[in-house]
Amino acid sequence: MRRTWTSKWKPGQRVPPFEARLHDGTVVSSEILDGKKYILFFYNHDGSGTCTNEACNIRDHYATLQQFGYAVYGVSEDSEKKHQKFIAKYNLPYPLIVDEGNMLAKRFDIYGKKEFMGRTSDAVHRTTFIVNDAGHFEAIIHPVDSSNHAAQILDELHLPYNR
């Protein structure tokens, strides 16, 4: 895979403070998640082929990620209603974060110029942040292999994975 982006964030750094709404309207924040291990995977849109592959791959291995103590949150700019439909259609067992105006993606330094099919536009650079219970980045995954993303996460954490 071709590397398309480099973030200012590195493993070991503290997660930037954030607050956002989940698909059900409740609020999640770095403060609420402090003391917990969690995964934030950023993608562009509910329902697109690559994003759906990624979300479903995480779904299929969600129990394993939970077994190792990680909560999982998908993040895209889609609305609560669109997230709710996406969750229902693909039976996603984890919450999705509404990132209006890509503010969270910008805070995590993964929004910017991207080339796709010969066109350049501003978009989210598909990236996953793994956060430890001390509130620091444990790992940052980019580029993401959407069809094998759970394996990427577990490999990055040096955890066993049943392929």
C-alpha positions as CSV (number, residue, x, y, z in Angstrom):
1,M,0.0,0.0,0.0
2,R,1.1,3.5,-0.7
3,R,1.6,5.9,2.2
4,T,-0.4,9.0,1.5
5,W,0.0,11.0,4.7
6,T,2.2,11.6,7.7
7,S,0.6,12.9,11.0
8,K,2.1,15.1,13.6
9,W,0.9,12.5,16.2
10,K,3.2,9.7,17.2
11,P,2.9,6.6,19.5
12,G,3.6,7.7,23.1
13,Q,2.0,11.1,22.8
14,R,-1.1,12.0,24.7
15,V,-4.4,12.0,22.7
16,P,-5.6,15.5,22.0
17,P,-8.7,16.5,24.0
18,F,-11.9,15.8,22.0
19,E,-15.7,15.6,22.4
20,A,-18.1,14.3,19.8
21,R,-21.6,12.8,19.5
22,L,-22.3,9.1,18.9
23,H,-24.9,7.7,16.5
24,D,-27.4,7.6,19.3
25,G,-26.9,11.2,20.3
26,T,-24.8,10.5,23.5
27,V,-21.5,12.3,23.9
28,V,-18.1,10.6,23.9
29,S,-14.9,12.4,24.8
30,S,-11.3,11.9,25.7
31,E,-12.2,12.7,29.3
32,I,-14.9,10.0,29.4
33,L,-12.6,7.5,27.8
34,D,-9.7,8.3,30.1
35,G,-8.6,5.1,31.9
36,K,-9.9,2.9,29.1
37,K,-8.2,1.3,26.0
38,Y,-9.9,2.2,22.8
39,I,-9.6,2.2,19.0
40,L,-10.7,5.1,16.8
41,F,-10.8,4.1,13.1
42,F,-11.5,7.0,10.8
43,Y,-13.1,6.4,7.4
44,N,-14.8,8.6,4.8
45,H,-18.4,7.6,4.4
46,D,-20.9,5.0,5.5
47,G,-21.8,2.6,2.7
48,S,-18.9,3.1,0.3
49,G,-17.3,-0.1,-0.7
50,T,-13.9,0.3,1.0
51,C,-15.4,1.8,4.1
52,T,-18.0,-1.0,4.4
53,N,-15.3,-3.6,4.0
54,E,-13.3,-2.0,6.9
55,A,-16.4,-1.7,9.2
56,C,-17.4,-5.3,8.5
57,N,-13.9,-6.6,9.0
58,I,-13.8,-4.9,12.4
59,R,-17.3,-6.2,13.2
60,D,-16.2,-9.8,12.3
61,H,-13.3,-9.6,14.8
62,Y,-14.9,-7.2,17.4
63,A,-15.1,-10.0,20.1
64,T,-11.4,-10.5,19.8
65,L,-10.6,-6.8,20.2
66,Q,-13.0,-6.7,23.2
67,Q,-11.3,-9.8,24.7
68,F,-8.1,-7.8,24.8
69,G,-9.9,-4.9,26.5
70,Y,-10.4,-2.5,23.6
71,A,-13.5,-0.5,23.0
72,V,-14.0,0.4,19.3
73,Y,-15.4,3.5,17.7
74,G,-15.8,4.2,13.9
75,V,-15.5,7.8,12.9
76,S,-16.9,9.6,9.8
77,E,-18.6,12.8,9.0
78,D,-22.0,11.0,8.4
79,S,-25.0,12.1,10.4
80,E,-26.5,10.2,13.4
81,K,-29.4,9.0,11.1
82,K,-27.0,7.7,8.4
83,H,-24.8,6.0,11.1
84,Q,-27.9,4.4,12.6
85,K,-28.9,3.0,9.1
86,F,-25.3,1.8,8.5
87,I,-25.2,0.0,11.9
88,A,-28.5,-1.7,11.3
89,K,-27.7,-2.7,7.7
90,Y,-24.4,-4.3,8.6
91,N,-25.1,-5.4,12.2
92,L,-22.2,-3.3,13.6
93,P,-21.8,-4.0,17.3
94,Y,-19.8,-0.9,18.1
95,P,-20.7,2.8,18.1
96,L,-20.0,5.3,15.4
97,I,-18.9,8.9,16.0
98,V,-20.5,11.8,14.1
99,D,-17.6,14.0,12.9
100,E,-19.5,17.0,11.6
101,G,-17.2,19.1,9.4
102,N,-14.5,16.6,9.9
103,M,-13.5,18.5,13.0
104,L,-12.2,15.4,14.8
105,A,-10.3,14.3,11.7
106,K,-8.7,17.7,11.6
107,R,-7.9,17.5,15.3
108,F,-6.2,14.2,14.7
109,D,-4.3,15.6,11.7
110,I,-5.7,13.2,9.1
111,Y,-7.8,15.5,6.9
112,G,-6.3,17.1,3.9
113,K,-5.4,16.8,0.2
114,K,-5.9,13.4,-1.2
115,E,-5.8,12.1,-4.8
116,F,-8.5,9.6,-5.9
117,M,-9.2,8.5,-9.5
118,G,-7.0,11.4,-10.8
119,R,-8.8,14.1,-8.8
120,T,-7.4,15.9,-5.8
121,S,-9.7,17.0,-3.0
122,D,-9.8,17.4,0.7
123,A,-10.7,14.2,2.5
124,V,-10.0,12.0,5.5
125,H,-6.9,9.9,5.2
126,R,-8.1,6.5,6.4
127,T,-6.2,6.0,9.7
128,T,-6.6,4.1,13.0
129,F,-5.5,5.3,16.4
130,I,-5.0,2.8,19.2
131,V,-5.1,4.4,22.6
132,N,-3.9,2.9,25.9
133,D,-5.6,3.2,29.3
134,A,-3.2,6.1,30.1
135,G,-4.7,8.2,27.3
136,H,-1.6,7.9,25.0
137,F,-1.3,6.7,21.5
138,E,-0.2,3.1,21.6
139,A,-0.1,2.7,17.8
140,I,-1.2,4.6,14.7
141,I,-2.1,2.6,11.6
142,H,-1.8,4.2,8.1
143,P,-2.2,3.0,5.5
144,V,-5.2,0.8,6.4
145,D,-5.9,-2.5,4.7
146,S,-9.7,-2.3,4.9
147,S,-10.3,-6.0,4.2
148,N,-7.7,-7.1,6.9
149,H,-7.9,-4.3,9.3
150,A,-8.5,-6.3,12.5
151,A,-5.3,-8.3,11.7
152,Q,-3.4,-5.1,11.2
153,I,-4.6,-3.8,14.6
154,L,-3.7,-7.1,16.4
155,D,-0.4,-7.4,14.7
156,E,0.5,-3.8,15.6
157,L,-0.3,-4.7,19.3
158,H,1.6,-8.0,19.0
159,L,-1.6,-9.9,20.0
160,P,-2.6,-13.3,18.7
161,Y,-5.0,-13.4,15.8
162,N,-7.0,-16.4,14.4
163,R,-6.9,-15.8,10.7
